[in-house]
């Protein structure tokens, strides 16, 4: 019997746990699932005879290492900053590791040690990063194998709300860590390359420099640029590509509205606000508006919006930003923390809501002196609040990779990610069985 240790049983782990338990008898697996909330784990394993619910401090090596050392595979669903410590333990005990997170420089530095230990540390095997890599590399390799040259690659991904559950003026509900949404794009200019020219977009312009994306049967979307697209040139073997851009998708009006928060300063997480615990949403907003002894908060906010953005006013009314009856109740809070509470109180998944994961790739390539445009898109609709589209698209690639590692299908060692055809082809093929599939269309741009 092979033991799989899962660290973290949060939102994205639901589909992962379900997949592994459904196959535990067939492949002779036993799952140990650890979370600080043991009741959460018990609900997710539902008394399965091949699973055990555990609760201990996974950040304490004295508690973590004894359990980890008796495992055949570790899957870390912890926040990314904790993966490296887990990876070092896996190297010590020669245990394979999977994480869905980006490879940090600290993780990359462990490559030789992982090779010497004879283990694989598979990273970036969720949805973004993960399915984006695999689906992109499949098309890039297909173009190259028929003699083509990729000249432009644009890629977008977004965790959104399904059309049937889209019932608010922001056309958005949180399906992932709200804090990451609030702080998106901070910490440096977004960078990409367009027609051979390097482009940089600072944070204060991030949400008003948008691309328009249309997907048949699902309508219109807007994309804002991710932080650093340039590093993907070498990752995808496209070092000389003239255009490469990666972005995040939202529905129209979301970015324009969120940009108002950025301009006001409400997304700042670098300082604490005085008396934040007694601030109401109205007081919070007024803190960022100029003083006026006659004008109301509503009037001052309309002046801030300007005439060209007054159509957004109803979006802010919906959030209850002018309410004065209840305070946030969070002492020593940053503006970003108060904004997070304001947004999550209104933009949350309700019991019958379903989420939606959207991925969109746009390629232009040359083949035999002809330029082609190829579009590949994937829409995944969640099942319910537990098995969301986000949980499915993050957890299922992790689970399939786990099966492949335990079965010996994955033979590469060291710190890696799923851009090898032997890895991504079977994962993408199996994902189609769960209705996670890409639709492609192609047209000739010139003759």
Helices and strands as residue ranges (DSSP letters): E 2-7, G 11-13, H 14-22, H 24-27, E 29-34, H 38-45, E 51-54, H 61-69, E 73-76, G 80-82, H 83-93, E 96-99, H 105-108, H 111-117, E 120-123, H 131-145, E 149-161, G 163-165, H 178-182, E 190-194, E 197-201, G 203-208, E 211-215, E 219-225, H 232-235, E 243-250, H 254-264, G 276-278, H 281-286, H 297-305, G 307-312, H 313-318, H 335-344, E 355-367, E 370-381, H 389-406, E 414-417, H 421-431, G 432-434, E 439-444
